[in-house]
């Protein structure tokens, strides 16, 4: 069983990373802090070596490729001792680029006035990492660098320091830390000051001299809908990745997660064992049988077991569709020119997204034609949906595929929807409403939309819908929440002003409704041979 990775497991060339020096320095000056090998020289696993080589990757000018990182792994993987070693290297090791030698290899140097912060929302969380240090530094390291071991602050002879900090955003304001470790960010929420703390740390890093300060988060899989810092980080990375797989790298964002595939069945011991082994990587100290017995003991609900021991993002109780169910529907197939499809459209203007989604008649394959949404940061100021691009996408879709049904929400797009209805009326075999061939006002017709929503959710859970793995559509589907009304279960976003868009799901729902109504109309018939749907006379 292959693990699901957020990035390719690549390793940069040795002349474009300081990770080799991190490995050599830690191997010489650090010790295994606990376990059966406590007191022996520090050793990274092969997977951890690849991580540090990526994290310390540099460009042709010797600048770090990544400025912000996240390591997401299952419980017990060893995130705390691993990142404690990185903190020690940042504290007194040769962790910054100095110059190139005659052979074109990077020569490192120690960080001037190194200030390493272990940040968490409580002292108990910071202790997870701080208690590692007494057993981590070798006697040679303590003597060479003059390390003075304190409970909350560790100093070196030249004034470098490692300190534990908790959720006082005001106290952190203006700090010039050179490296921040954000510990267990799945627990950083608004109520405990986690949001403010994360923003303060990000602001402090942005003000660093020379731009060399960086931060690393460690986390288990966050619970969707809890709005933790870990979840926010994942969503921000996802939006970058959705544009192009290379965009996060160009933006300096490193997100490294390894999880079990969605196909793992908790009740099937063989499947569960394979999933745990896939998620743990080379953390072979994790006892698979013990984890399985913990899961089967019923100590944790199923969604918590998946989060903690398979590192999977799983739904909260209010979510409409679980990531496991959605991911299980993914296929390598995609639409082909001439395929018979229906379209769904949900439009916005500024902060709302706009989505045009296709569904193939023959097998319910879902594929977005386009999803346009406001960019994060300064690029999003004054942004409006590029209406010309959307209109061009509609016309191109009709030119490329056999579009037989098109349901479009009329809100904010009344003139365009009317134009599409007039232009393509003769090609469409089902009307969106009594008033329009294409226009379907989603603000009305609650009984039909509720029934359509329940039908689509059931189809996803049964594996009767397929999709192409489009990342933005997945995010919109995961953002959709259950909304109970007198007719059943509909959908909504988490709250009216939420930035977590669901327009892709709404467009998919309309495409599925168009397909359903067309099938129920009796206009379709299967040809005597072949797999393509045909129309009656």
C-alpha positions in Angstrom: 0.0 0.0 0.0 1.5 3.3 -1.1 1.5 6.4 1.2 -0.2 9.6 0.1 2.4 12.5 0.1 1.8 16.2 -0.2 5.1 16.6 -2.2 7.5 14.5 -4.1 10.0 12.7 -2.0 12.9 14.4 -3.8 16.4 15.2 -2.5 18.3 18.3 -3.7 21.9 17.9 -4.9 24.5 18.2 -2.1 25.8 21.5 -3.6 22.3 23.1 -3.2 21.6 22.3 0.5 23.0 22.8 3.9 21.2 19.7 5.0 24.4 17.7 4.7 26.0 19.9 7.3 22.9 19.5 9.6 23.3 15.8 9.3 27.1 15.8 10.0 26.9 18.4 12.9 24.0 16.6 14.7 25.7 13.2 14.3 28.8 14.6 16.0 27.4 16.8 18.7 24.0 15.4 19.7 22.9 12.2 21.4 19.8 10.0 21.3 17.8 11.6 24.2 15.7 8.6 25.2 14.7 5.1 24.4 16.8 2.0 24.2 19.6 3.9 22.4 19.7 6.8 24.8 23.2 8.3 25.1 24.4 6.9 21.8 25.3 9.3 18.9 22.3 11.0 17.2 21.1 9.3 14.1 18.5 10.6 11.6 16.3 8.0 9.8 16.7 8.0 6.0 13.3 9.8 5.7 14.4 12.5 8.2 17.7 13.0 6.2 15.6 13.6 3.1 13.5 16.1 5.0 16.5 18.1 6.4 18.1 18.2 2.9 14.9 19.7 1.5 14.3 22.0 4.4 17.9 23.4 4.1 17.8 23.6 0.3 19.4 26.8 -1.1 19.3 28.5 -4.4 22.1 29.7 -6.6 22.6 32.8 -4.4 22.8 30.7 -1.2 19.3 31.8 0.0 16.9 29.3 1.5 14.3 28.0 -0.9 11.8 27.6 2.0 11.0 30.1 4.7 7.9 28.5 6.3 7.5 24.7 6.9 5.1 22.1 8.2 5.8 18.5 9.2 2.6 16.6 9.6 2.9 13.0 10.8 1.0 10.4 12.8 1.2 10.2 16.5 4.5 8.8 17.8 6.5 9.4 14.6 9.1 11.4 16.6 8.3 15.0 15.6 9.5 16.4 18.9 13.0 14.9 19.1 13.5 15.4 15.4 12.7 19.1 15.5 14.6 19.5 18.8 17.7 18.4 16.8 16.9 21.1 14.2 16.5 23.6 17.0 19.9 22.6 18.4 21.5 23.0 15.0 19.8 26.5 14.6 21.0 27.4 18.1 24.8 26.9 17.7 25.4 24.9 14.6 26.6 26.0 11.1 23.1 26.6 9.9 23.5 29.6 7.5 25.2 30.0 4.1 28.6 31.7 4.1 30.1 31.3 0.6 30.9 28.8 -2.1 34.2 26.9 -2.0 36.4 26.3 -5.1 34.5 23.2 -6.0 31.1 25.0 -5.9 30.0 23.5 -2.6 28.3 25.6 0.0 30.3 26.6 3.1 28.1 27.2 6.2 28.5 29.4 9.2 26.8 29.8 12.5 23.9 32.1 12.9 24.8 35.4 14.6 22.8 36.1 17.7 20.7 32.9 17.2 17.4 33.1 19.0 15.3 29.9 18.8 11.8 29.9 20.1 9.7 26.8 21.0 6.2 28.2 20.8 3.0 26.6 22.0 -0.3 27.6 23.6 0.6 26.1 26.9 3.7 25.3 28.9 2.8 21.6 28.9 3.1 21.6 25.1 6.5 23.4 25.1 7.8 20.8 27.5 7.3 18.1 24.8 10.3 19.6 23.1 12.2 21.4 25.9 12.5 18.3 28.0 14.4 16.7 25.1 17.4 19.0 25.3 19.1 17.9 28.6 19.6 14.4 27.1 20.3 15.8 23.5 23.5 17.8 23.9 26.6 15.8 24.3 29.3 16.7 26.8 31.5 17.8 23.8 28.7 20.1 22.6 28.1 21.6 26.0 31.8 22.3 26.5 32.5 23.6 23.0 29.6 26.1 22.9 29.4 26.9 26.6 25.8 25.7 26.8 23.9 26.7 30.1 20.9 24.5 30.4 17.8 26.2 31.9 14.3 24.9 32.2 12.8 27.6 30.0 15.8 29.3 28.5 19.0 27.7 27.3 22.0 30.0 26.6 25.3 29.6 24.8 28.6 31.3 25.7 28.1 34.0 23.0 24.5 34.8 24.0 22.5 32.6 21.7 19.4 31.2 23.2 16.6 28.7 23.0 13.5 29.6 24.9 9.9 28.3 25.4 7.1 30.8 24.7 3.4 30.5 25.2 0.3 32.3 24.0 0.9 35.9 24.9 0.9 37.6 21.5 1.6 40.9 23.0 4.7 39.6 24.8 5.9 38.2 21.5 5.3 41.4 19.5 8.5 42.8 18.0 10.7 39.7 18.8 13.5 38.9 16.3 13.7 35.2 16.6 15.9 33.5 14.0 14.0 30.2 14.1 10.5 29.4 15.5 9.2 26.0 16.1 5.4 26.0 16.4 4.5 23.0 18.4 1.3 20.9 17.9 -0.5 23.6 15.9 -3.6 21.3 15.6 -4.3 22.6 19.2 -3.8 26.3 18.3 -7.3 27.8 18.1 -8.9 31.2 18.6 -10.0 30.4 22.2 -6.5 29.7 23.5 -4.8 32.6 21.6 -3.3 30.4 19.0 -4.4 32.5 16.0 -3.0 35.7 17.4 0.2 33.9 18.4 0.7 32.5 14.9 0.1 35.9 13.2 2.5 37.6 15.6 5.3 35.0 14.9 4.7 35.4 11.1 5.0 39.2 11.4 8.2 39.0 13.5 9.8 36.6 10.9 8.9 39.0 8.1 10.9 41.8 9.9 14.1 39.7 10.2 17.3 41.2 9.1 18.3 39.7 5.7 15.1 37.6 5.6 16.9 34.6 7.0 14.5 33.8 9.9 12.2 30.8 9.4 9.5 28.9 11.1 8.5 25.2 11.2 5.2 23.8 12.4 4.8 20.3 13.7 1.3 18.8 13.9 -0.9 15.8 13.6 -3.7 15.8 11.1 -6.0 18.7 12.1 -9.7 18.2 12.5 -11.5 19.9 9.6 -13.9 22.6 10.8 -12.1 23.3 14.1 -10.2 26.3 12.5 -6.9 25.5 14.2 -3.7 27.1 13.0 -2.7 23.7 11.5 -6.0 23.6 9.5 -5.4 27.2 8.3 -1.9 26.4 7.2 -3.1 23.3 5.3 -5.8 25.4 3.5 -3.3 28.2 2.6 -0.9 25.6 1.2 -3.7 23.9 -0.7 -4.7 27.1 -2.4 -1.2 27.6 -3.5 -0.8 24.0 -4.7 -4.1 24.3 -6.5 -2.7 26.9 -8.9 0.3 24.7 -9.8 2.4 22.1 -7.9 5.4 24.4 -8.1 3.7 27.5 -6.6 4.2 26.6 -2.9 8.0 26.1 -3.6 8.2 29.4 -5.4 6.3 31.0 -2.4 8.8 29.5 0.0 6.2 27.2 1.6 7.2 23.6 2.6 4.4 21.3 3.6 5.5 17.7 4.2 2.8 15.1 5.1 2.7 11.4 4.7 -0.6 9.6 5.3 -2.4 6.4 4.7 -4.6 6.2 1.5 -8.3 6.7 1.8 -9.0 3.1 0.9 -7.9 1.9 4.4 -10.7 0.0 6.1 -10.5 0.2 9.9 -12.4 -3.0 10.4 -10.1 -5.0 8.1 -7.0 -5.8 10.1 -4.9 -6.4 7.0 -5.9 -3.2 5.4 -5.4 -1.2 8.7 -1.9 -2.7 9.2 -0.9 -1.8 5.7 -2.2 1.8 6.2 -0.3 2.3 9.5 2.9 1.0 7.9 2.4 3.4 4.9 1.8 6.4 7.2 4.7 5.7 9.6 7.4 5.6 6.9 10.7 4.4 8.4 9.6 5.2 12.0 9.9 1.5 12.7 9.9 2.0 16.5 6.1 2.4 16.2 4.5 -0.9 17.3 1.8 -1.6 14.6 0.1 -4.4 16.7 -0.1 -2.0 19.7 -1.6 0.7 17.6 -4.2 -1.7 16.1 -5.1 -2.9 19.6 -5.6 0.7 20.7 -7.8 1.4 17.8 -9.9 -1.8 18.3 -10.2 -1.1 22.0 -12.6 1.7 21.2 -10.7 4.3 23.2 -10.9 6.7 20.3 -13.8 7.3 17.8 -13.0 6.2 14.2 -12.3 9.7 13.0 -9.8 10.3 15.8 -8.1 7.0 15.0 -7.7 8.0 11.4 -6.3 11.4 12.4 -3.9 10.2 15.0 -2.6 6.9 13.6 -3.1 7.2 9.8 -2.5 11.0 9.6 -5.6 11.4 7.6 -7.7 14.6 7.4 -11.2 13.4 8.4 -14.5 15.1 8.6 -16.1 16.6 11.6 -19.7 15.8 12.5 -21.0 18.9 10.6 -19.2 18.2 7.3 -21.2 17.1 4.4 -18.8 14.6 2.8 -15.8 12.9 4.4 -12.4 13.1 2.8 -12.2 9.3 2.9 -15.4 8.9 0.9 -14.4 11.7 -1.6 -10.9 10.4 -2.1 -12.1 6.9 -2.7 -14.0 8.2 -5.8 -10.9 9.5 -7.5 -9.9 8.1 -10.9 -7.2 8.6 -13.5 -9.8 9.2 -16.2 -10.7 12.6 -17.5 -13.2 14.0 -20.0 -12.5 13.5 -23.7 -13.5 15.7 -26.6 -17.0 14.9 -27.7 -18.1 13.4 -24.4 -21.8 13.9 -23.5 -21.9 16.1 -20.4 -24.1 18.3 -18.2 -22.8 21.6 -16.7 -23.3 23.3 -13.4 -22.5 26.9 -12.7 -22.3 28.9 -9.5 -21.1 32.5 -9.9 -19.7 35.2 -7.6 -18.4 38.7 -8.1 -15.6 39.6 -5.6 -14.9 37.5 -2.5 -17.2 34.7 -3.6 -15.7 32.0 -5.9 -17.1 31.2 -9.4 -17.2 27.6 -10.5 -18.1 25.8 -13.8 -18.2 22.0 -13.3 -19.0 19.3 -15.8 -20.4 15.8 -15.2 -20.3 13.0 -17.8 -23.6 11.4 -18.6 -22.3 7.9 -19.0 -20.6 7.4 -15.6 -21.1 10.6 -13.4 -17.4 11.6 -13.8 -17.0 15.1 -12.3 -14.4 17.5 -13.8 -14.2 21.2 -13.1 -13.9 23.4 -16.3 -12.7 26.3 -14.1 -12.9 27.6 -10.6 -12.0 31.2 -10.1 -11.5 32.5 -6.5 -10.0 35.6 -4.9 -6.2 35.2 -4.3 -4.9 35.5 -0.8 -2.8 38.5 0.3 -2.3 41.7 -1.6 -3.1 40.1 -4.9 -6.7 39.8 -3.7 -7.3 43.5 -3.0 -9.9 44.9 -5.4 -10.1 41.5 -7.2 -13.2 40.6 -9.2 -14.1 37.5 -11.0 -12.7 37.7 -14.6 -16.1 37.5 -16.3 -14.6 37.4 -19.8 -12.6 34.4 -18.9 -15.7 32.6 -17.4 -17.8 33.4 -20.5 -15.0 32.2 -22.8 -14.8 29.0 -20.7 -18.5 28.3 -21.2 -18.3 28.8 -25.0 -15.1 26.7 -25.2 -16.9 23.9 -23.3 -19.8 23.9 -25.7 -17.3 23.8 -28.6 -15.4 20.8 -27.1 -18.1 18.6 -25.6 -21.6 17.5 -26.3 -23.4 19.6 -23.6 -26.9 18.3 -23.2 -27.9 20.1 -19.9 -26.7 23.3 -18.2 -28.0 24.5 -14.9 -26.6 27.9 -13.7 -27.4 29.9 -10.6 -28.7 33.2 -11.8 -27.5 35.3 -8.8 -25.1 38.1 -9.9 -24.9 36.6 -13.4 -28.4 37.2 -14.8 -27.4 38.8 -18.1 -24.8 36.1 -18.9 -27.2 33.3 -17.9 -29.9 34.7 -20.2 -27.4 35.0 -23.0 -26.3 31.4 -22.6 -29.9 30.2 -22.5 -30.7 32.0 -25.8 -27.6 30.9 -27.6 -27.6 27.2 -26.6 -31.3 26.5 -26.1 -31.5 24.2 -29.2 -28.6 22.0 -27.9 -29.9 21.5 -24.4 -32.4 18.7 -23.7 -33.5 19.7 -20.3 -34.7 23.0 -18.8 -33.2 24.3 -15.6 -36.5 25.9 -14.6 -39.9 26.8 -15.9 -38.6 30.3 -16.9 -35.2 29.4 -18.4 -33.3 26.7 -20.2 -30.1 27.5 -18.2 -31.1 29.7 -15.3 -31.8 28.1 -12.0 -32.2 30.3 -8.9 -30.7 28.4 -6.0 -32.5 30.8 -3.6 -35.7 29.0 -4.3 -36.8 25.4 -4.9 -35.5 24.2 -1.6 -37.3 20.8 -1.7 -35.7 19.9 -5.0 -32.3 21.1 -4.1 -32.4 19.3 -0.7 -33.4 16.0 -2.4 -30.6 16.6 -5.0 -28.1 17.2 -2.3 -29.0 14.0 -0.4 -28.9 12.0 -3.6 -25.4 13.4 -4.5 -24.0 12.8 -1.0 -25.3 9.2 -1.0 -23.8 8.6 -4.4 -20.4 9.8 -3.3 -20.5 7.6 -0.2 -21.5 4.6 -2.4 -18.7 5.3 -4.9 -21.2 6.0 -7.7 -19.6 9.4 -8.5 -16.1 9.6 -9.9 -13.8 12.6 -10.1 -10.4 13.6 -11.5 -8.8 14.6 -8.2 -9.0 18.3 -8.8 -7.5 19.9 -5.7 -9.6 23.1 -5.6 -12.9 21.1 -6.1 -11.8 18.8 -3.3 -11.3 21.8 -1.0 -14.7 23.2 -1.8 -16.3 19.8 -1.2 -14.5 19.5 2.2 -15.7 23.0 3.1 -19.4 22.1 2.6 -21.3 21.7 5.9 -24.6 19.9 6.6 -27.7 22.2 6.9 -30.9 20.6 8.2 -34.2 22.0 6.9 -37.8 20.7 7.0 -37.2 18.8 3.8 -34.0 17.0 4.8 -30.3 17.7 4.6 -29.0 20.6 2.4 -25.6 22.2 2.4 -24.0 25.5 3.4 -20.6 27.0 4.3 -19.5 27.2 7.9 -20.9 30.8 8.3 -22.0 33.6 6.1 -18.7 35.5 6.0 -16.5 32.4 5.8 -13.6 32.5 3.4 -13.9 28.8 2.9 -15.7 28.6 -0.3 -18.2 25.9 -1.4 -19.1 27.2 -4.9 -17.4 24.2 -6.5 -19.7 21.9 -4.6 -22.7 24.0 -5.6 -21.8 23.8 -9.3 -21.3 20.1 -9.0 -24.7 19.7 -7.4 -26.3 21.6 -10.3 -24.5 19.5 -12.9 -25.7 16.4 -11.1 -29.3 17.7 -10.9 -29.2 18.5 -14.6 -28.1 14.9 -15.3 -30.7 13.4 -13.0 -33.5 15.4 -14.5 -32.4 14.5 -17.9 -32.3 10.8 -17.1 -35.7 11.0 -15.4 -37.2 12.8 -18.4 -37.2 9.6 -20.4 -35.4 11.3 -23.3 -32.4 9.0 -22.9 -32.0 5.5 -24.1 -29.1 3.2 -24.3 -28.1 2.2 -27.8 -28.1 -1.5 -28.6 -24.3 -1.5 -28.8 -21.6 0.8 -27.2 -21.4 2.5 -23.9 -22.4 6.1 -24.8 -25.8 7.4 -23.9 -28.0 8.2 -26.8 -31.2 10.4 -27.1 -34.5 9.3 -28.4 -36.1 11.1 -31.4 
